């Protein structure tokens, strides 16, 4: 995300337009199919912070970013990162916004996760808690 112009403030993570930030979404049935589990298991995975879900735009049900599931598995490092973010007071919507934000890692945390650089992202999230 770019720095706000003088006199402007960056939107709070809870107010970020997730539909514009996240390129592709899965409903719970699609996520279940990709993971080879039941919809109730997907619900439990969200509750246990193994996955995160949010309503990307008004009138649409809760969705999961498609990037969170690759080759039938939850992206390596995502559950640990979600736990750190939730322990830091983030809800799922804020966690998804943070994961898709440009934090000079280089790039977005989701890119680092997809490139198996999750430890780098988790350290950044832990540092925010202090």
C-alpha positions in Angstrom: 0.0 0.0 0.0 1.3 3.5 -0.8 2.0 6.1 1.8 -1.0 8.5 2.3 -0.6 12.0 1.0 0.0 14.7 3.6 -3.2 15.3 5.5 -4.6 11.9 4.6 -4.5 8.8 6.7 -4.2 5.2 5.5 -7.5 3.3 5.9 -7.7 1.0 8.9 -7.2 -2.6 7.9 -10.8 -3.4 8.8 -11.9 -0.8 6.2 -9.7 -2.0 3.3 -11.6 -3.0 0.2 -10.7 -6.7 0.2 -12.5 -7.3 -3.2 -9.9 -5.0 -4.8 -6.9 -6.3 -2.8 -7.4 -10.0 -3.1 -7.5 -11.2 -6.8 -9.5 -14.4 -6.4 -11.9 -15.9 -3.7 -13.3 -19.3 -3.0 -16.6 -20.0 -1.3 -16.5 -22.6 1.5 -17.7 -25.4 -0.9 -15.0 -24.6 -3.4 -12.4 -24.5 -0.6 -13.7 -27.8 0.7 -13.4 -29.4 -2.7 -9.8 -28.1 -3.3 -8.8 -29.4 0.2 -10.7 -32.7 -0.2 -12.6 -32.1 3.1 -16.2 -31.3 4.1 -17.6 -27.8 4.4 -17.9 -28.3 8.1 -14.1 -29.0 8.2 -13.5 -25.8 6.3 -15.6 -24.0 8.9 -13.6 -25.6 11.7 -10.3 -24.7 10.0 -11.4 -21.0 9.9 -12.4 -21.2 13.6 -9.0 -22.8 14.4 -7.2 -20.1 12.4 -5.8 -22.6 9.9 -7.6 -20.6 7.2 -9.2 -17.1 7.3 -12.4 -16.0 5.7 -14.2 -12.6 5.2 -17.0 -11.1 3.2 -15.1 -9.4 0.3 -18.0 -7.2 -0.8 -21.6 -6.5 0.4 -24.1 -9.1 -0.6 -21.6 -11.9 -0.9 -21.2 -14.6 1.6 -17.9 -15.3 3.5 -15.1 -16.3 1.2 -11.5 -17.5 1.5 -8.7 -16.0 -0.6 -7.9 -18.6 -3.3 -4.1 -18.1 -2.7 -4.5 -19.7 0.7 -5.0 -23.1 -0.9 -2.4 -24.4 -3.4 -2.2 -28.0 -4.8 -4.9 -29.2 -2.4 -3.1 -27.9 0.8 -3.2 -24.8 3.0 -0.2 -22.7 2.1 2.7 -23.5 4.3 3.1 -21.0 7.1 -0.4 -19.6 6.9 -1.8 -21.2 10.1 1.1 -20.0 12.2 0.9 -16.5 10.7 -2.9 -16.4 11.3 -2.3 -17.4 14.9 0.2 -14.6 15.5 -2.1 -12.1 13.9 -5.1 -13.2 15.9 -3.0 -13.2 19.1 -2.1 -9.6 18.2 -5.8 -8.6 18.1 -6.5 -8.9 14.4 -9.8 -10.4 13.2 -9.9 -12.5 9.9 -10.7 -9.5 7.8 -7.8 -7.5 9.2 -5.5 -10.5 8.9 -6.4 -10.9 5.2 -5.9 -7.2 4.5 -2.4 -7.4 6.2 -1.4 -10.5 4.3 -2.2 -8.8 1.0 -0.6 -5.4 2.0 2.7 -4.4 0.5 5.1 -4.3 3.5 8.5 -4.0 1.7 9.4 -7.7 2.5 10.0 -7.3 -0.5 6.4 -7.5 -1.7 3.3 -8.7 0.1 3.2 -11.3 2.8 1.1 -13.6 0.6 3.9 -13.5 -2.0 6.4 -14.5 0.7 4.2 -17.4 1.9 3.7 -18.6 -1.7 7.5 -18.5 -2.2 8.1 -20.5 1.0 9.4 -17.5 2.9 6.9 -17.7 5.7 9.4 -17.4 8.6 10.2 -13.9 7.3 6.5 -12.9 7.4 5.9 -14.5 10.8 8.8 -12.5 12.3 7.3 -9.3 10.8 3.9 -10.1 12.4 5.5 -10.9 15.7 7.4 -7.7 15.7 4.1 -5.7 15.2 2.8 -7.2 18.5 5.5 -5.3 20.5 
